[in-house]
Amino acid sequence: MPQTMTLDEKLAISCKAAELSKSEDEEGYMLLMKTVTMPPYLAKVMKEKVSVDYLTNSGWNLFEAEAEFGEGC
């Protein structure tokens, strides 16, 4: 089960993802970035802009957003 990530964990994953992006591995980049918990404020904006269905089916880690707003954001 996903859980809240520390800032250090988020930064470590982001650095690895940046390396993948520089090597033009965009698929690997997106897969890795989706493991980072999406901030609740960003999930709220995405829900309003693209729909809750897209957000919940997108593969993003929504643990923090669901903890704040409830399941399904």
Secondary structure, DSSP 8 states (H G I E B T S, - for coil): ------HHHHHHHHHHHHHHHHTT-HHHHHHHHTTSB--HHHHHHHHHHH-HHHHHHS--B-HHHHHHH-TT-
